[in-house]
Amino acid sequence: MRRSPAPVQVDHRSLLAASFGDLQEGRFEAARNRLLPIMRDSFKLQDLETRLVFGLALAGTGDVAAAAPLLNGIAAERPHTLHPCVDLVTLLQKRQRSRDAEPAFQACLALTPGDARLRLGLAQLLCELHRFEDALAAIDQTLGHDPKLVPALNQRAIILAALGRGDEALACFRQIVATDPRNAAAWANIGITLAAEGDFEEALSAYRRSIQIKPAEPQVRLNHSICLLKAGRMVQGWQEHEWRLRLPGHTQLPLDRLLPNLTPTSDLAGKTILVTHEEGMGDTLMFLRYVPMLSRLGARVLLWVPVNLAKLAARVEGVSGVIVADAVKLEADWHCPFISLPRAFSGTVQAWGAPAPYLRTDAGRVAEAALALPAPIRVDPLADPLGSRSGGTLMVGLVWGGAPRPDIVNANAIDRKRSMSLAELAPLAALRHVRLISLQHGPHASEAAHPPAGLALFDPMSFVDDLDDTASLIRNLDVVVTVDTSIAHLAGGLGVPTILMDRYDNCWRWFHGREDSPWYPSMRIVRQTAYGDWAGVVQRVVPLLQRMANAKRAGTPMA
């Protein structure tokens, strides 16, 4: 008689681990299918972790009706943690699918409409999606049940600040510290809000309160440093800025080999220093200005930069070598992130680095770039003898958008504030004797193919393989008009006249209330006077460019 085959023994932990791995890689259907047999047979007996993974897998595939009871049940068992829908957002963020989490929130809210954690999580998601009015409505529903709920008050303040309603945001944060004066996060948020409005003394006072309560919070200390720098307190600001290196995962290089503060008598003869790209392209372009000083102190300077910066960086005075590998073994006496160089030099006469221009282009490539640009506007010498004498055309480079960072919520929010649409530059169509040249790259570049009516825009970016090529194009232009992106630093570092169109709550690099830049003497800053008001900025840029065009035609200096 034949025996029945022995039942297959399922290794539950291995199955769960594999399913969790599927979730991390965005394979929600695979995770669901792995767990479906055991969940079908013994749904109520499975441990919380298995039910969580299965519920997230269901939600990730869009089956929110089946997922909601599971996720709400887990939330009920863990009343002091975030709702599992927040875990779903984290998983979807990695795939740039955050918006797909909203149906799960709504399905869960339909079953448990009074769960404040759900509405808080939904509000945070809506903020990420820049649906601030919807986020505010979700938070106000929560506060309708509990007007003193601190997390909801905090989120409401953050939303109001994003909407440009700083006074109301400040009132919410102050309501929190009135009942909980040792709420370090609220004091830090008061500092952020006040600094955005230019009230630095009060902002710094709020930061001090926060730091007294929790002195070792790296993010708060970093935000404090940004406030100091924007207020012009450079030495203290640069020292405080080193707290960023304590953020989780920020650097893998040993902090005990970080370049120390230098003095006027420092001797780096025979020392090898590895200077590393750390954050955005703009930071690296901005602080390449310090490399010549390291070399003059006797150091052998190696640069670790992205490949699209390599050629440009290699031409900076004092560079001994450039590394573009994904990972570097530290074979140097010291290492220093580019953005730590100002701290290292803050006690010397070179505190601001080498003056611009400190970036150099290749003459041959500049000549090739000229061929990629349009010819000057032809002028009838009889109708316009002044134009025929001077060549007549102002060549203007345009950048209207930054680089979206969908994987980093705060950075992506800043990018949305610093960027505009090409359509908002439509008033530039009224300019006479001007050629508009797109220098835009990244997702915003597609707009160049469909400029607003009347705006003649030439797009030479097929010429560009890296920032060195962009620099070669810029060398052929009279002025660059750009939002706050790496091209502002590239043009400024080349010494090319630059008009920076800046957001209301501007980056610390441009200080507060200034129309010039000590970093880039060739730069003029035109800043929003109200949150999101690009129309006012463009309205002020148009006459600036027309005056420059008129000056070029007249053969006089362009102010």
Buried (B, 14 or more C-beta within 10 A) or exposed (E): EEEEEEEEEEEEEEBBEBBBEBBEEBBBBBBBBBBBEBBEEEEEEBEEEBBBBBBBBBBBBEBBEBBBBBBBBBBEEBEEEBBBBBBBBEBBBBBEBBBBBBBBBBBBBEEBEEBBBBBBBBBBBBBBBEBBEBBBBBBBBBBEEEEEBBBBBBBBBBBBBBBBBBEBBBBBBBBBBEEEEEBBBBBBBBBBBBBBBEBBEBBBBBBEBBBEBBEEBBBBBBBBBBBBBBBEBBBBBBBBBBBBBBEEEBBEBEEEBBBEBBEEEBEBEEBBBBBBBBEBBBBBBBBBBBBBBBBEBEBBBBBBBBEBBBBBBBBBBBBBEBEBEEEBEBEBBBBBBBBBBBBBBBBBEBBBBBEBBBBBBBEEBBEBBEEBBEEBBEBEEEEEEBBBEBBBBBBBBBBBBBBBBBEEBEBBBBBBBBBBEBEBBBBBBEBEBBBBBBBBBBBBBEBBEEBBEEBEBBBBBEBBEBBBBBBBBBBBBBBBBBBBBBBBBBBBBBBBBBBBBBBBBBBBBBBBEEEEBEBBEBBBBBBBEEBBBBEBBBEEBBEBBBEBBBBBBBEEEBE
